Amino acid sequence: QVQLAESGGGLVQAGGSLRLSCVLSGSPFGMDNMAWFRQAPGKEREFAAAILWSGGSTWYADSVKGRFTISRDIVKNTVYLQMNSLEPGDAGGYYCAADSSRAVYQTPSGYAYWGQGTQVTVSS
């Protein structure tokens, strides 16, 4: 089994920054595909960013390009999401996801393992 635990969410003013962390535990062997999704109240969960654990290649949703950066620390078994220039539209729950195979990376169905989420609130 693989467990994912997010942290780092909180309240920030528009234009501010936050860094989210996702710690992998259990038996995370072969979990090469990692991603961050987010979900605003009343809306569907949407893709934000993805990274390959082994090679470090990254992909971003158009809505966060140039503002968010996904990275990973192999030694610490941790994936990060650095969020800069935050806007009110960025508010919501942020979820870490992982899978051993490459599927449709932009959709939640492509990932078998999920964290419980961490909340981000952006004030204007």
Backbone torsions as a table, in degrees:
resi	resn	phi	psi	omega
1	GLN	NA	151.5	179.0
2	VAL	-121.8	132.7	176.0
3	GLN	-116.2	139.4	177.7
4	LEU	-123.7	134.8	-178.4
5	ALA	-132.2	117.3	179.5
6	GLU	-91.9	153.3	174.4
7	SER	-157.1	168.8	175.9
8	GLY	106.3	-6.6	178.7
9	GLY	-71.1	166.1	179.8
10	GLY	167.7	-165.0	-179.5
11	LEU	-99.7	130.5	-180.0
12	VAL	-142.7	148.2	176.4
13	GLN	-75.8	153.0	175.3
14	ALA	-55.4	134.6	-176.1
15	GLY	93.1	-10.2	-179.4
16	GLY	-85.1	-173.8	-175.1
17	SER	-133.2	152.9	172.5
18	LEU	-143.6	152.1	172.4
19	ARG	-122.8	119.3	178.2
20	LEU	-93.8	147.5	178.4
21	SER	-124.1	146.5	175.5
22	CYS	-132.0	111.6	-178.6
23	VAL	-97.8	126.9	177.7
24	LEU	-94.2	136.7	177.9
25	SER	-142.2	-178.3	-175.9
26	GLY	83.2	-122.7	178.5
27	SER	-124.4	74.8	-174.5
28	PRO	-81.5	27.1	-179.0
29	PHE	-69.6	133.6	177.9
30	GLY	81.3	1.7	177.9
31	MET	-82.0	82.2	-172.7
32	ASP	-88.8	-19.6	-175.3
33	ASN	-107.7	115.4	-177.6
34	MET	-122.9	148.8	-178.2
35	ALA	-155.4	161.0	170.2
36	TRP	-116.7	131.3	172.6
37	PHE	-118.8	161.1	177.0
38	ARG	-140.3	156.4	-176.2
39	GLN	-146.3	115.5	174.9
40	ALA	-83.6	154.7	179.3
41	PRO	-54.9	129.8	178.6
42	GLY	78.0	4.8	-178.8
43	LYS	-120.7	163.1	178.1
44	GLU	-74.2	152.9	175.4
45	ARG	-66.9	132.8	-175.6
46	GLU	-126.3	151.5	-179.9
47	PHE	-70.7	139.7	175.8
48	ALA	-116.7	-52.9	-176.7
49	ALA	-158.8	153.5	178.2
50	ALA	-140.1	156.1	179.8
51	ILE	-148.9	144.2	171.9
52	LEU	-88.2	125.0	-177.5
53	TRP	-60.9	-42.6	-174.3
54	SER	-76.2	-44.9	-174.6
55	GLY	-101.5	-21.9	177.6
56	GLY	86.5	4.5	177.0
57	SER	-63.3	144.9	-176.1
58	THR	-128.0	155.3	175.8
59	TRP	-139.2	146.9	-177.2
60	TYR	-135.8	146.8	169.2
61	ALA	-69.3	148.7	-179.3
62	ASP	-57.9	-31.4	-176.2
63	SER	-68.7	-18.3	-177.1
64	VAL	-118.9	-4.5	-179.1
65	LYS	-58.3	134.7	-179.4
66	GLY	85.9	-11.7	-179.1
67	ARG	-117.3	-35.6	-178.4
68	PHE	-107.5	148.6	175.8
69	THR	-134.7	124.7	176.1
70	ILE	-99.7	140.2	179.8
71	SER	-150.9	171.1	177.6
72	ARG	-143.4	151.6	175.5
73	ASP	-116.5	106.7	-174.7
74	ILE	-64.3	-41.0	-178.7
75	VAL	-63.4	-39.6	-177.8
76	LYS	-90.0	-1.0	-177.7
77	ASN	52.2	46.9	-173.9
78	THR	-132.3	138.2	173.0
79	VAL	-111.4	137.2	-177.1
80	TYR	-116.9	154.6	169.9
81	LEU	-132.7	104.2	176.6
82	GLN	-85.8	122.0	-176.1
83	MET	-117.0	117.0	178.6
84	ASN	-116.1	162.5	178.6
85	SER	50.0	48.9	-175.9
86	LEU	-65.0	143.6	-179.6
87	GLU	-121.1	159.2	177.4
88	PRO	-54.9	-32.4	178.6
89	GLY	-68.1	-11.9	177.5
90	ASP	-83.3	-7.9	-175.8
91	ALA	-67.6	148.3	178.2
92	GLY	143.4	-171.9	176.3
93	GLY	-84.5	135.7	178.1
94	TYR	-112.8	129.8	-172.9
95	TYR	-124.4	136.6	175.5
96	CYS	-93.0	140.1	-177.9
97	ALA	-137.2	152.7	-179.2
98	ALA	-147.2	151.9	174.7
99	ASP	-156.0	155.6	-177.9
100	SER	-85.8	-16.2	-177.7
101	SER	-124.0	158.8	-179.9
102	ARG	-90.5	119.7	177.9
103	ALA	-123.5	-143.5	175.7
104	VAL	-84.0	99.2	-168.7
105	TYR	-68.1	-18.4	-176.6
106	GLN	-85.2	-4.2	-176.1
107	THR	-120.3	147.4	-180.0
108	PRO	-58.9	-29.4	-178.2
109	SER	-65.8	-13.5	179.0
110	GLY	-81.9	1.0	-175.8
111	TYR	-130.8	131.4	-176.4
112	ALA	-90.3	-25.3	-174.5
113	TYR	-118.5	137.7	-175.4
114	TRP	-138.6	147.7	169.6
115	GLY	-86.8	177.8	-178.2
116	GLN	-85.1	-12.1	175.6
117	GLY	98.0	157.2	173.8
118	THR	-136.5	139.9	-172.0
119	GLN	-90.3	137.9	176.5
120	VAL	-121.0	125.0	177.4
121	THR	-119.9	129.7	-178.8
122	VAL	-117.8	119.3	179.6
123	SER	-95.4	147.1	179.2
124	SER	-110.5	NA	NA
